[in-house]
Amino acid sequence: MNKLNVRALGLALGIVWSMCIFLLGIFAMSWGWGMKWLESISSFYIGYKATFLGSIIGAIWAFFDAGIGGVLIAWLYNKLNKQ
């Protein structure tokens, strides 16, 4: 059975989640969509707001948050998958 590439999964999850968080900030700023989600997420992504700068700050937090999570998931999967 193949192992997961730890770095690739971390980067992929970091990029995808940061894009989602950035777009949520832009949508909330432009049309008010997802304000409740944004308010909830901003409680642990310090500086995340429904502004362009706030969206960038949230995307940076999200990249590291999901990137570290992806690395941990891949590492644990590879450890548990040993035969």
Distance bins in CASP14 RR format, pairs under 12 A and 6 or more apart:
PFRMAT RR
TARGET T0000
AUTHOR 0000-0000-0000
RMODE 2
METHOD distances of the structure
MODEL  1
1 77 0 0 0 0 0 1 0 0 0 0 0
1 78 0 0 0 0 0 1 0 0 0 0 0
1 80 0 0 0 0 0 1 0 0 0 0 0
1 81 1 0 0 1 0 0 0 0 0 0 0
1 82 0 0 0 0 1 0 0 0 0 0 0
1 83 1 0 0 1 0 0 0 0 0 0 0
2 74 0 0 0 0 0 1 0 0 0 0 0
2 77 0 0 0 0 0 1 0 0 0 0 0
2 78 0 0 0 0 1 0 0 0 0 0 0
2 81 0 0 0 0 1 0 0 0 0 0 0
2 83 0 0 0 0 0 1 0 0 0 0 0
3 9 0 0 0 0 0 1 0 0 0 0 0
3 74 0 0 0 0 1 0 0 0 0 0 0
3 75 0 0 0 0 1 0 0 0 0 0 0
3 76 0 0 0 0 0 1 0 0 0 0 0
3 77 0 0 0 0 1 0 0 0 0 0 0
3 78 1 0 1 0 0 0 0 0 0 0 0
3 79 0 0 0 0 1 0 0 0 0 0 0
3 80 0 0 0 0 0 1 0 0 0 0 0
3 81 1 0 0 1 0 0 0 0 0 0 0
3 82 0 0 0 0 1 0 0 0 0 0 0
3 83 0 0 0 0 0 1 0 0 0 0 0
4 10 0 0 0 0 1 0 0 0 0 0 0
4 12 0 0 0 0 0 1 0 0 0 0 0
4 13 0 0 0 0 0 1 0 0 0 0 0
4 70 0 0 0 0 1 0 0 0 0 0 0
4 71 0 0 0 0 0 1 0 0 0 0 0
4 72 0 0 0 0 0 1 0 0 0 0 0
4 73 0 0 0 0 1 0 0 0 0 0 0
4 74 1 0 1 0 0 0 0 0 0 0 0
4 75 0 0 0 0 1 0 0 0 0 0 0
4 76 0 0 0 0 1 0 0 0 0 0 0
4 77 1 0 1 0 0 0 0 0 0 0 0
4 78 1 0 1 0 0 0 0 0 0 0 0
4 79 0 0 0 0 0 1 0 0 0 0 0
4 80 0 0 0 0 0 1 0 0 0 0 0
4 81 0 0 0 0 1 0 0 0 0 0 0
5 11 0 0 0 0 1 0 0 0 0 0 0
5 12 0 0 0 0 1 0 0 0 0 0 0
5 70 0 0 0 0 0 1 0 0 0 0 0
5 71 0 0 0 0 0 1 0 0 0 0 0
5 73 0 0 0 0 0 1 0 0 0 0 0
5 74 1 0 0 1 0 0 0 0 0 0 0
5 75 0 0 0 0 0 1 0 0 0 0 0
5 77 0 0 0 0 0 1 0 0 0 0 0
5 78 0 0 0 0 1 0 0 0 0 0 0
6 12 0 0 0 0 0 1 0 0 0 0 0
6 13 0 0 0 0 0 1 0 0 0 0 0
6 67 0 0 0 0 0 1 0 0 0 0 0
6 68 0 0 0 0 0 1 0 0 0 0 0
6 69 0 0 0 0 0 1 0 0 0 0 0
6 70 1 0 0 1 0 0 0 0 0 0 0
6 71 1 0 1 0 0 0 0 0 0 0 0
6 72 0 0 0 0 1 0 0 0 0 0 0
6 73 0 0 0 0 1 0 0 0 0 0 0
6 74 1 0 1 0 0 0 0 0 0 0 0
6 75 1 0 1 0 0 0 0 0 0 0 0
6 76 0 0 0 0 1 0 0 0 0 0 0
6 77 0 0 0 0 1 0 0 0 0 0 0
6 78 1 0 0 1 0 0 0 0 0 0 0
6 79 0 0 0 0 0 1 0 0 0 0 0
7 13 0 0 0 0 0 1 0 0 0 0 0
7 14 0 0 0 0 0 1 0 0 0 0 0
7 67 0 0 0 0 1 0 0 0 0 0 0
7 68 0 0 0 0 0 1 0 0 0 0 0
7 70 0 0 0 0 1 0 0 0 0 0 0
7 71 1 0 0 1 0 0 0 0 0 0 0
7 74 0 0 0 0 1 0 0 0 0 0 0
7 75 0 0 0 0 0 1 0 0 0 0 0
7 78 0 0 0 0 0 1 0 0 0 0 0
8 14 0 0 0 0 0 1 0 0 0 0 0
8 15 0 0 0 0 0 1 0 0 0 0 0
8 67 0 0 0 0 0 1 0 0 0 0 0
8 70 0 0 0 0 1 0 0 0 0 0 0
8 71 0 0 0 0 1 0 0 0 0 0 0
8 73 0 0 0 0 0 1 0 0 0 0 0
8 74 0 0 0 0 1 0 0 0 0 0 0
9 15 0 0 0 0 0 1 0 0 0 0 0
9 16 0 0 0 0 0 1 0 0 0 0 0
9 66 0 0 0 0 1 0 0 0 0 0 0
9 67 0 0 0 0 1 0 0 0 0 0 0
9 68 0 0 0 0 0 1 0 0 0 0 0
9 69 0 0 0 0 1 0 0 0 0 0 0
9 70 1 0 1 0 0 0 0 0 0 0 0
9 71 1 0 0 1 0 0 0 0 0 0 0
9 72 0 0 0 0 1 0 0 0 0 0 0
9 73 1 0 0 1 0 0 0 0 0 0 0
9 74 1 0 1 0 0 0 0 0 0 0 0
9 75 0 0 0 0 1 0 0 0 0 0 0
9 76 0 0 0 0 0 1 0 0 0 0 0
9 77 0 0 0 0 1 0 0 0 0 0 0
9 78 0 0 0 0 0 1 0 0 0 0 0
10 16 0 0 0 0 1 0 0 0 0 0 0
10 17 0 0 0 0 1 0 0 0 0 0 0
10 18 0 0 0 0 0 1 0 0 0 0 0
10 63 0 0 0 0 1 0 0 0 0 0 0
10 64 0 0 0 0 0 1 0 0 0 0 0
10 65 0 0 0 0 0 1 0 0 0 0 0
10 66 1 0 0 1 0 0 0 0 0 0 0
10 67 1 0 1 0 0 0 0 0 0 0 0
10 68 1 0 0 1 0 0 0 0 0 0 0
10 69 1 0 0 1 0 0 0 0 0 0 0
10 70 1 0 1 0 0 0 0 0 0 0 0
10 71 1 0 1 0 0 0 0 0 0 0 0
10 72 0 0 0 0 1 0 0 0 0 0 0
10 73 0 0 0 0 1 0 0 0 0 0 0
10 74 1 0 0 1 0 0 0 0 0 0 0
10 75 0 0 0 0 1 0 0 0 0 0 0
10 77 0 0 0 0 0 1 0 0 0 0 0
11 17 0 0 0 0 0 1 0 0 0 0 0
11 18 0 0 0 0 0 1 0 0 0 0 0
11 63 0 0 0 0 1 0 0 0 0 0 0
11 64 0 0 0 0 0 1 0 0 0 0 0
11 66 0 0 0 0 1 0 0 0 0 0 0
11 67 1 0 0 1 0 0 0 0 0 0 0
11 68 0 0 0 0 0 1 0 0 0 0 0
11 69 0 0 0 0 0 1 0 0 0 0 0
11 70 0 0 0 0 1 0 0 0 0 0 0
11 71 0 0 0 0 1 0 0 0 0 0 0
11 74 0 0 0 0 0 1 0 0 0 0 0
12 18 0 0 0 0 0 1 0 0 0 0 0
12 19 0 0 0 0 0 1 0 0 0 0 0
12 63 0 0 0 0 0 1 0 0 0 0 0
12 66 0 0 0 0 1 0 0 0 0 0 0
12 67 0 0 0 0 1 0 0 0 0 0 0
12 69 0 0 0 0 0 1 0 0 0 0 0
12 70 0 0 0 0 1 0 0 0 0 0 0
12 71 0 0 0 0 0 1 0 0 0 0 0
12 73 0 0 0 0 0 1 0 0 0 0 0
12 74 0 0 0 0 1 0 0 0 0 0 0
13 19 0 0 0 0 0 1 0 0 0 0 0
13 20 0 0 0 0 0 1 0 0 0 0 0
13 62 0 0 0 0 1 0 0 0 0 0 0
13 63 0 0 0 0 1 0 0 0 0 0 0
13 64 0 0 0 0 0 1 0 0 0 0 0
13 65 0 0 0 0 1 0 0 0 0 0 0
13 66 1 0 1 0 0 0 0 0 0 0 0
13 67 1 0 1 0 0 0 0 0 0 0 0
13 68 0 0 0 0 1 0 0 0 0 0 0
13 69 1 0 0 1 0 0 0 0 0 0 0
13 70 1 0 1 0 0 0 0 0 0 0 0
13 71 0 0 0 0 1 0 0 0 0 0 0
13 72 0 0 0 0 0 1 0 0 0 0 0
13 73 1 0 0 1 0 0 0 0 0 0 0
13 74 0 0 0 0 1 0 0 0 0 0 0
14 20 0 0 0 0 1 0 0 0 0 0 0
14 21 0 0 0 0 1 0 0 0 0 0 0
14 22 0 0 0 0 0 1 0 0 0 0 0
14 58 0 0 0 0 0 1 0 0 0 0 0
14 59 0 0 0 0 1 0 0 0 0 0 0
14 60 0 0 0 0 0 1 0 0 0 0 0
14 61 0 0 0 0 0 1 0 0 0 0 0
14 62 1 0 0 1 0 0 0 0 0 0 0
14 63 1 0 1 0 0 0 0 0 0 0 0
14 64 1 0 0 1 0 0 0 0 0 0 0
14 65 1 0 0 1 0 0 0 0 0 0 0
14 66 1 1 0 0 0 0 0 0 0 0 0
14 67 1 0 1 0 0 0 0 0 0 0 0
14 68 0 0 0 0 1 0 0 0 0 0 0
14 69 0 0 0 0 1 0 0 0 0 0 0
14 70 1 0 0 1 0 0 0 0 0 0 0
14 71 0 0 0 0 1 0 0 0 0 0 0
14 73 0 0 0 0 0 1 0 0 0 0 0
15 21 0 0 0 0 0 1 0 0 0 0 0
15 22 0 0 0 0 0 1 0 0 0 0 0
15 59 0 0 0 0 1 0 0 0 0 0 0
15 62 0 0 0 0 1 0 0 0 0 0 0
15 63 1 0 0 1 0 0 0 0 0 0 0
15 64 0 0 0 0 0 1 0 0 0 0 0
15 66 0 0 0 0 1 0 0 0 0 0 0
15 67 0 0 0 0 1 0 0 0 0 0 0
15 70 0 0 0 0 0 1 0 0 0 0 0
16 22 0 0 0 0 0 1 0 0 0 0 0
16 23 0 0 0 0 0 1 0 0 0 0 0
16 59 0 0 0 0 0 1 0 0 0 0 0
16 62 0 0 0 0 1 0 0 0 0 0 0
16 63 0 0 0 0 1 0 0 0 0 0 0
16 65 0 0 0 0 0 1 0 0 0 0 0
16 66 1 0 0 1 0 0 0 0 0 0 0
16 67 0 0 0 0 1 0 0 0 0 0 0
16 70 0 0 0 0 0 1 0 0 0 0 0
17 23 0 0 0 0 0 1 0 0 0 0 0
17 24 0 0 0 0 0 1 0 0 0 0 0
17 41 0 0 0 0 0 1 0 0 0 0 0
17 45 0 0 0 0 0 1 0 0 0 0 0
17 58 0 0 0 0 0 1 0 0 0 0 0
17 59 0 0 0 0 1 0 0 0 0 0 0
17 60 0 0 0 0 0 1 0 0 0 0 0
17 61 0 0 0 0 1 0 0 0 0 0 0
17 62 1 0 1 0 0 0 0 0 0 0 0
17 63 1 0 0 1 0 0 0 0 0 0 0
17 64 0 0 0 0 1 0 0 0 0 0 0
17 65 1 0 0 1 0 0 0 0 0 0 0
17 66 1 1 0 0 0 0 0 0 0 0 0
17 67 1 0 0 1 0 0 0 0 0 0 0
17 68 0 0 0 0 0 1 0 0 0 0 0
17 69 0 0 0 0 1 0 0 0 0 0 0
17 70 0 0 0 0 1 0 0 0 0 0 0
18 24 0 0 0 0 0 1 0 0 0 0 0
18 25 0 0 0 0 0 1 0 0 0 0 0
18 45 0 0 0 0 0 1 0 0 0 0 0
18 48 0 0 0 0 0 1 0 0 0 0 0
18 55 0 0 0 0 0 1 0 0 0 0 0
18 56 0 0 0 0 1 0 0 0 0 0 0
18 57 0 0 0 0 0 1 0 0 0 0 0
18 58 1 0 0 1 0 0 0 0 0 0 0
18 59 1 0 1 0 0 0 0 0 0 0 0
18 60 1 0 0 1 0 0 0 0 0 0 0
18 61 0 0 0 0 1 0 0 0 0 0 0
18 62 1 0 1 0 0 0 0 0 0 0 0
18 63 1 1 0 0 0 0 0 0 0 0 0
18 64 0 0 0 0 1 0 0 0 0 0 0
18 65 0 0 0 0 1 0 0 0 0 0 0
18 66 1 0 0 1 0 0 0 0 0 0 0
18 67 0 0 0 0 1 0 0 0 0 0 0
19 25 0 0 0 0 0 1 0 0 0 0 0
19 26 0 0 0 0 0 1 0 0 0 0 0
19 55 0 0 0 0 0 1 0 0 0 0 0
19 56 0 0 0 0 0 1 0 0 0 0 0
19 58 0 0 0 0 0 1 0 0 0 0 0
19 59 1 0 0 1 0 0 0 0 0 0 0
19 62 0 0 0 0 1 0 0 0 0 0 0
19 63 0 0 0 0 1 0 0 0 0 0 0
19 66 0 0 0 0 0 1 0 0 0 0 0
20 26 0 0 0 0 0 1 0 0 0 0 0
20 27 0 0 0 0 0 1 0 0 0 0 0
20 34 0 0 0 0 0 1 0 0 0 0 0
20 37 0 0 0 0 0 1 0 0 0 0 0
20 38 0 0 0 0 0 1 0 0 0 0 0
20 41 0 0 0 0 0 1 0 0 0 0 0
20 55 0 0 0 0 0 1 0 0 0 0 0
20 58 0 0 0 0 0 1 0 0 0 0 0
20 59 0 0 0 0 1 0 0 0 0 0 0
20 62 1 0 0 1 0 0 0 0 0 0 0
20 63 0 0 0 0 0 1 0 0 0 0 0
20 65 0 0 0 0 0 1 0 0 0 0 0
20 66 0 0 0 0 1 0 0 0 0 0 0
21 27 0 0 0 0 0 1 0 0 0 0 0
21 28 0 0 0 0 0 1 0 0 0 0 0
21 34 0 0 0 0 0 1 0 0 0 0 0
21 37 0 0 0 0 1 0 0 0 0 0 0
21 38 0 0 0 0 1 0 0 0 0 0 0
21 40 0 0 0 0 0 1 0 0 0 0 0
21 41 1 0 0 1 0 0 0 0 0 0 0
21 42 0 0 0 0 0 1 0 0 0 0 0
21 44 0 0 0 0 0 1 0 0 0 0 0
21 45 1 0 0 1 0 0 0 0 0 0 0
21 47 0 0 0 0 0 1 0 0 0 0 0
21 48 1 0 0 1 0 0 0 0 0 0 0
21 49 0 0 0 0 0 1 0 0 0 0 0
21 50 0 0 0 0 0 1 0 0 0 0 0
21 54 0 0 0 0 1 0 0 0 0 0 0
21 55 1 0 0 1 0 0 0 0 0 0 0
21 56 0 0 0 0 1 0 0 0 0 0 0
21 57 0 0 0 0 1 0 0 0 0 0 0
21 58 1 0 1 0 0 0 0 0 0 0 0
21 59 1 0 1 0 0 0 0 0 0 0 0
21 60 0 0 0 0 1 0 0 0 0 0 0
21 61 1 0 0 1 0 0 0 0 0 0 0
21 62 1 1 0 0 0 0 0 0 0 0 0
21 63 0 0 0 0 1 0 0 0 0 0 0
21 64 0 0 0 0 0 1 0 0 0 0 0
21 65 0 0 0 0 1 0 0 0 0 0 0
21 66 0 0 0 0 1 0 0 0 0 0 0
22 28 0 0 0 0 0 1 0 0 0 0 0
22 29 0 0 0 0 0 1 0 0 0 0 0
22 38 0 0 0 0 0 1 0 0 0 0 0
22 41 0 0 0 0 0 1 0 0 0 0 0
22 45 0 0 0 0 0 1 0 0 0 0 0
22 48 0 0 0 0 1 0 0 0 0 0 0
22 50 0 0 0 0 0 1 0 0 0 0 0
22 51 0 0 0 0 0 1 0 0 0 0 0
22 52 0 0 0 0 1 0 0 0 0 0 0
22 53 0 0 0 0 0 1 0 0 0 0 0
22 54 0 0 0 0 1 0 0 0 0 0 0
22 55 1 0 1 0 0 0 0 0 0 0 0
22 56 1 0 0 1 0 0 0 0 0 0 0
22 57 0 0 0 0 1 0 0 0 0 0 0
22 58 1 0 0 1 0 0 0 0 0 0 0
22 59 1 1 0 0 0 0 0 0 0 0 0
22 60 0 0 0 0 1 0 0 0 0 0 0
22 61 0 0 0 0 0 1 0 0 0 0 0
22 62 1 0 0 1 0 0 0 0 0 0 0
22 63 0 0 0 0 1 0 0 0 0 0 0
23 29 0 0 0 0 0 1 0 0 0 0 0
23 30 0 0 0 0 0 1 0 0 0 0 0
23 31 0 0 0 0 0 1 0 0 0 0 0
23 33 0 0 0 0 1 0 0 0 0 0 0
23 34 0 0 0 0 0 1 0 0 0 0 0
23 37 0 0 0 0 0 1 0 0 0 0 0
23 38 0 0 0 0 0 1 0 0 0 0 0
23 50 0 0 0 0 0 1 0 0 0 0 0
23 55 0 0 0 0 1 0 0 0 0 0 0
23 56 0 0 0 0 0 1 0 0 0 0 0
23 58 0 0 0 0 0 1 0 0 0 0 0
23 59 0 0 0 0 1 0 0 0 0 0 0
23 62 0 0 0 0 0 1 0 0 0 0 0
24 30 0 0 0 0 0 1 0 0 0 0 0
24 31 0 0 0 0 0 1 0 0 0 0 0
24 32 0 0 0 0 0 1 0 0 0 0 0
24 33 0 0 0 0 1 0 0 0 0 0 0
24 34 1 0 0 1 0 0 0 0 0 0 0
24 35 0 0 0 0 1 0 0 0 0 0 0
24 36 0 0 0 0 0 1 0 0 0 0 0
24 37 1 0 0 1 0 0 0 0 0 0 0
24 38 1 0 1 0 0 0 0 0 0 0 0
24 39 0 0 0 0 0 1 0 0 0 0 0
24 40 0 0 0 0 0 1 0 0 0 0 0
24 41 1 0 0 1 0 0 0 0 0 0 0
24 42 0 0 0 0 0 1 0 0 0 0 0
24 45 0 0 0 0 0 1 0 0 0 0 0
24 48 0 0 0 0 1 0 0 0 0 0 0
24 49 0 0 0 0 0 1 0 0 0 0 0
24 50 0 0 0 0 1 0 0 0 0 0 0
24 54 0 0 0 0 0 1 0 0 0 0 0
24 55 1 0 0 1 0 0 0 0 0 0 0
24 58 0 0 0 0 1 0 0 0 0 0 0
24 59 0 0 0 0 1 0 0 0 0 0 0
24 62 0 0 0 0 1 0 0 0 0 0 0
25 31 0 0 0 0 0 1 0 0 0 0 0
25 32 0 0 0 0 1 0 0 0 0 0 0
25 33 0 0 0 0 1 0 0 0 0 0 0
25 34 0 0 0 0 1 0 0 0 0 0 0
25 35 0 0 0 0 1 0 0 0 0 0 0
25 37 0 0 0 0 1 0 0 0 0 0 0
25 38 1 0 1 0 0 0 0 0 0 0 0
25 39 0 0 0 0 0 1 0 0 0 0 0
25 41 0 0 0 0 1 0 0 0 0 0 0
25 42 0 0 0 0 1 0 0 0 0 0 0
25 45 0 0 0 0 0 1 0 0 0 0 0
25 47 0 0 0 0 0 1 0 0 0 0 0
25 48 1 0 0 1 0 0 0 0 0 0 0
25 49 1 0 0 1 0 0 0 0 0 0 0
25 50 1 0 1 0 0 0 0 0 0 0 0
25 51 1 0 0 1 0 0 0 0 0 0 0
25 52 0 0 0 0 1 0 0 0 0 0 0
25 53 0 0 0 0 0 1 0 0 0 0 0
25 54 1 0 0 1 0 0 0 0 0 0 0
25 55 1 0 1 0 0 0 0 0 0 0 0
25 56 0 0 0 0 1 0 0 0 0 0 0
25 57 0 0 0 0 0 1 0 0 0 0 0
25 58 1 0 0 1 0 0 0 0 0 0 0
25 59 0 0 0 0 1 0 0 0 0 0 0
25 62 0 0 0 0 0 1 0 0 0 0 0
26 32 0 0 0 0 0 1 0 0 0 0 0
26 33 0 0 0 0 1 0 0 0 0 0 0
26 34 0 0 0 0 0 1 0 0 0 0 0
26 38 0 0 0 0 0 1 0 0 0 0 0
26 49 0 0 0 0 0 1 0 0 0 0 0
26 50 0 0 0 0 1 0 0 0 0 0 0
26 51 0 0 0 0 1 0 0 0 0 0 0
26 52 1 0 0 1 0 0 0 0 0 0 0
26 53 0 0 0 0 0 1 0 0 0 0 0
26 54 0 0 0 0 1 0 0 0 0 0 0
26 55 1 0 1 0 0 0 0 0 0 0 0
26 56 0 0 0 0 0 1 0 0 0 0 0
26 58 0 0 0 0 0 1 0 0 0 0 0
26 59 0 0 0 0 0 1 0 0 0 0 0
27 33 1 0 1 0 0 0 0 0 0 0 0
27 34 1 0 0 1 0 0 0 0 0 0 0
27 35 0 0 0 0 1 0 0 0 0 0 0
27 37 0 0 0 0 1 0 0 0 0 0 0
27 38 0 0 0 0 1 0 0 0 0 0 0
27 50 0 0 0 0 1 0 0 0 0 0 0
27 55 0 0 0 0 1 0 0 0 0 0 0
28 34 1 0 1 0 0 0 0 0 0 0 0
28 35 1 0 1 0 0 0 0 0 0 0 0
28 36 0 0 0 0 1 0 0 0 0 0 0
28 37 0 0 0 0 1 0 0 0 0 0 0
28 38 1 0 1 0 0 0 0 0 0 0 0
28 39 0 0 0 0 1 0 0 0 0 0 0
28 40 0 0 0 0 0 1 0 0 0 0 0
28 41 0 0 0 0 0 1 0 0 0 0 0
28 42 0 0 0 0 1 0 0 0 0 0 0
28 48 0 0 0 0 0 1 0 0 0 0 0
28 49 0 0 0 0 1 0 0 0 0 0 0
28 50 1 1 0 0 0 0 0 0 0 0 0
28 51 0 0 0 0 1 0 0 0 0 0 0
28 52 0 0 0 0 0 1 0 0 0 0 0
28 54 0 0 0 0 0 1 0 0 0 0 0
28 55 0 0 0 0 1 0 0 0 0 0 0
28 58 0 0 0 0 0 1 0 0 0 0 0
29 35 0 0 0 0 1 0 0 0 0 0 0
29 38 0 0 0 0 1 0 0 0 0 0 0
29 48 0 0 0 0 0 1 0 0 0 0 0
29 49 0 0 0 0 1 0 0 0 0 0 0
29 50 1 0 1 0 0 0 0 0 0 0 0
29 51 1 0 1 0 0 0 0 0 0 0 0
29 52 1 0 0 1 0 0 0 0 0 0 0
29 53 0 0 0 0 0 1 0 0 0 0 0
29 54 0 0 0 0 1 0 0 0 0 0 0
29 55 1 0 0 1 0 0 0 0 0 0 0
29 56 0 0 0 0 0 1 0 0 0 0 0
30 50 0 0 0 0 1 0 0 0 0 0 0
30 51 0 0 0 0 0 1 0 0 0 0 0
30 52 0 0 0 0 0 1 0 0 0 0 0
30 55 0 0 0 0 0 1 0 0 0 0 0
31 50 0 0 0 0 0 1 0 0 0 0 0
32 38 0 0 0 0 1 0 0 0 0 0 0
32 39 0 0 0 0 0 1 0 0 0 0 0
32 50 1 0 0 1 0 0 0 0 0 0 0
33 50 0 0 0 0 1 0 0 0 0 0 0
34 40 0 0 0 0 1 0 0 0 0 0 0
34 41 0 0 0 0 1 0 0 0 0 0 0
34 42 0 0 0 0 0 1 0 0 0 0 0
34 50 0 0 0 0 1 0 0 0 0 0 0
35 41 0 0 0 0 0 1 0 0 0 0 0
35 42 0 0 0 0 0 1 0 0 0 0 0
35 49 0 0 0 0 0 1 0 0 0 0 0
35 50 1 0 0 1 0 0 0 0 0 0 0
36 42 0 0 0 0 0 1 0 0 0 0 0
36 43 0 0 0 0 0 1 0 0 0 0 0
36 50 0 0 0 0 0 1 0 0 0 0 0
37 43 0 0 0 0 0 1 0 0 0 0 0
37 45 0 0 0 0 0 1 0 0 0 0 0
37 48 0 0 0 0 0 1 0 0 0 0 0
37 50 0 0 0 0 0 1 0 0 0 0 0
38 45 0 0 0 0 1 0 0 0 0 0 0
38 47 0 0 0 0 0 1 0 0 0 0 0
38 48 1 0 0 1 0 0 0 0 0 0 0
38 49 1 0 0 1 0 0 0 0 0 0 0
38 50 1 0 1 0 0 0 0 0 0 0 0
38 51 0 0 0 0 0 1 0 0 0 0 0
38 54 0 0 0 0 1 0 0 0 0 0 0
38 55 0 0 0 0 1 0 0 0 0 0 0
38 58 0 0 0 0 1 0 0 0 0 0 0
38 62 0 0 0 0 0 1 0 0 0 0 0
39 45 0 0 0 0 0 1 0 0 0 0 0
39 48 0 0 0 0 1 0 0 0 0 0 0
39 49 0 0 0 0 1 0 0 0 0 0 0
39 50 0 0 0 0 1 0 0 0 0 0 0
40 48 0 0 0 0 0 1 0 0 0 0 0
41 47 0 0 0 0 0 1 0 0 0 0 0
41 48 1 0 0 1 0 0 0 0 0 0 0
41 49 0 0 0 0 0 1 0 0 0 0 0
41 50 0 0 0 0 0 1 0 0 0 0 0
41 54 0 0 0 0 0 1 0 0 0 0 0
41 55 0 0 0 0 0 1 0 0 0 0 0
41 57 0 0 0 0 0 1 0 0 0 0 0
41 58 1 0 0 1 0 0 0 0 0 0 0
41 59 0 0 0 0 0 1 0 0 0 0 0
41 61 0 0 0 0 1 0 0 0 0 0 0
41 62 0 0 0 0 1 0 0 0 0 0 0
41 65 0 0 0 0 1 0 0 0 0 0 0
42 48 1 0 1 0 0 0 0 0 0 0 0
42 49 1 0 0 1 0 0 0 0 0 0 0
42 50 0 0 0 0 1 0 0 0 0 0 0
42 51 0 0 0 0 0 1 0 0 0 0 0
42 54 0 0 0 0 1 0 0 0 0 0 0
42 55 0 0 0 0 0 1 0 0 0 0 0
42 57 0 0 0 0 1 0 0 0 0 0 0
42 58 0 0 0 0 1 0 0 0 0 0 0
42 61 0 0 0 0 1 0 0 0 0 0 0
42 62 0 0 0 0 0 1 0 0 0 0 0
43 49 0 0 0 0 0 1 0 0 0 0 0
43 61 0 0 0 0 0 1 0 0 0 0 0
44 58 0 0 0 0 0 1 0 0 0 0 0
44 61 0 0 0 0 1 0 0 0 0 0 0
44 62 0 0 0 0 0 1 0 0 0 0 0
44 65 0 0 0 0 1 0 0 0 0 0 0
45 54 0 0 0 0 1 0 0 0 0 0 0
45 55 0 0 0 0 0 1 0 0 0 0 0
45 56 0 0 0 0 0 1 0 0 0 0 0
45 57 1 0 0 1 0 0 0 0 0 0 0
45 58 1 0 1 0 0 0 0 0 0 0 0
45 59 0 0 0 0 1 0 0 0 0 0 0
45 60 0 0 0 0 1 0 0 0 0 0 0
45 61 1 0 1 0 0 0 0 0 0 0 0
45 62 1 0 0 1 0 0 0 0 0 0 0
45 63 0 0 0 0 0 1 0 0 0 0 0
45 64 0 0 0 0 0 1 0 0 0 0 0
45 65 1 0 0 1 0 0 0 0 0 0 0
45 66 0 0 0 0 0 1 0 0 0 0 0
46 54 0 0 0 0 0 1 0 0 0 0 0
46 57 1 0 0 1 0 0 0 0 0 0 0
46 58 0 0 0 0 1 0 0 0 0 0 0
46 60 0 0 0 0 0 1 0 0 0 0 0
46 61 1 0 0 1 0 0 0 0 0 0 0
46 65 0 0 0 0 0 1 0 0 0 0 0
47 53 0 0 0 0 1 0 0 0 0 0 0
47 54 1 0 1 0 0 0 0 0 0 0 0
47 55 0 0 0 0 0 1 0 0 0 0 0
47 56 0 0 0 0 1 0 0 0 0 0 0
47 57 1 0 1 0 0 0 0 0 0 0 0
47 58 1 0 0 1 0 0 0 0 0 0 0
47 59 0 0 0 0 0 1 0 0 0 0 0
47 60 0 0 0 0 1 0 0 0 0 0 0
47 61 0 0 0 0 1 0 0 0 0 0 0
48 54 1 0 1 0 0 0 0 0 0 0 0
48 55 1 0 0 1 0 0 0 0 0 0 0
48 56 0 0 0 0 1 0 0 0 0 0 0
48 57 1 0 1 0 0 0 0 0 0 0 0
48 58 1 0 1 0 0 0 0 0 0 0 0
48 59 0 0 0 0 1 0 0 0 0 0 0
48 60 0 0 0 0 1 0 0 0 0 0 0
48 61 1 0 0 1 0 0 0 0 0 0 0
48 62 0 0 0 0 1 0 0 0 0 0 0
48 65 0 0 0 0 0 1 0 0 0 0 0
49 55 1 0 0 1 0 0 0 0 0 0 0
49 56 0 0 0 0 0 1 0 0 0 0 0
49 57 1 0 0 1 0 0 0 0 0 0 0
49 58 0 0 0 0 1 0 0 0 0 0 0
49 61 0 0 0 0 0 1 0 0 0 0 0
50 57 0 0 0 0 0 1 0 0 0 0 0
50 58 0 0 0 0 0 1 0 0 0 0 0
51 57 0 0 0 0 1 0 0 0 0 0 0
51 58 0 0 0 0 0 1 0 0 0 0 0
52 58 0 0 0 0 0 1 0 0 0 0 0
52 59 0 0 0 0 0 1 0 0 0 0 0
53 59 0 0 0 0 0 1 0 0 0 0 0
53 60 0 0 0 0 0 1 0 0 0 0 0
54 60 0 0 0 0 1 0 0 0 0 0 0
54 61 0 0 0 0 1 0 0 0 0 0 0
54 62 0 0 0 0 0 1 0 0 0 0 0
55 61 0 0 0 0 0 1 0 0 0 0 0
55 62 0 0 0 0 0 1 0 0 0 0 0
56 62 0 0 0 0 0 1 0 0 0 0 0
56 63 0 0 0 0 0 1 0 0 0 0 0
57 63 0 0 0 0 0 1 0 0 0 0 0
57 64 0 0 0 0 0 1 0 0 0 0 0
58 64 0 0 0 0 0 1 0 0 0 0 0
58 65 0 0 0 0 1 0 0 0 0 0 0
58 66 0 0 0 0 0 1 0 0 0 0 0
59 65 0 0 0 0 0 1 0 0 0 0 0
59 66 0 0 0 0 0 1 0 0 0 0 0
60 66 0 0 0 0 0 1 0 0 0 0 0
60 67 0 0 0 0 0 1 0 0 0 0 0
61 67 0 0 0 0 0 1 0 0 0 0 0
61 68 0 0 0 0 0 1 0 0 0 0 0
62 68 0 0 0 0 0 1 0 0 0 0 0
62 69 0 0 0 0 0 1 0 0 0 0 0
63 69 0 0 0 0 0 1 0 0 0 0 0
63 70 0 0 0 0 0 1 0 0 0 0 0
64 70 0 0 0 0 0 1 0 0 0 0 0
64 71 0 0 0 0 0 1 0 0 0 0 0
65 71 0 0 0 0 0 1 0 0 0 0 0
65 72 0 0 0 0 0 1 0 0 0 0 0
66 72 0 0 0 0 0 1 0 0 0 0 0
66 73 0 0 0 0 1 0 0 0 0 0 0
67 73 0 0 0 0 1 0 0 0 0 0 0
67 74 0 0 0 0 1 0 0 0 0 0 0
67 75 0 0 0 0 0 1 0 0 0 0 0
68 74 0 0 0 0 0 1 0 0 0 0 0
68 75 0 0 0 0 0 1 0 0 0 0 0
69 75 0 0 0 0 1 0 0 0 0 0 0
69 76 0 0 0 0 1 0 0 0 0 0 0
69 77 0 0 0 0 0 1 0 0 0 0 0
70 76 0 0 0 0 1 0 0 0 0 0 0
70 77 0 0 0 0 1 0 0 0 0 0 0
70 78 0 0 0 0 0 1 0 0 0 0 0
71 77 0 0 0 0 0 1 0 0 0 0 0
71 78 0 0 0 0 0 1 0 0 0 0 0
72 78 0 0 0 0 0 1 0 0 0 0 0
72 79 0 0 0 0 0 1 0 0 0 0 0
73 79 0 0 0 0 0 1 0 0 0 0 0
73 80 0 0 0 0 0 1 0 0 0 0 0
73 81 0 0 0 0 0 1 0 0 0 0 0
74 80 0 0 0 0 0 1 0 0 0 0 0
74 81 0 0 0 0 0 1 0 0 0 0 0
75 81 0 0 0 0 0 1 0 0 0 0 0
75 82 0 0 0 0 0 1 0 0 0 0 0
76 82 0 0 0 0 0 1 0 0 0 0 0
END
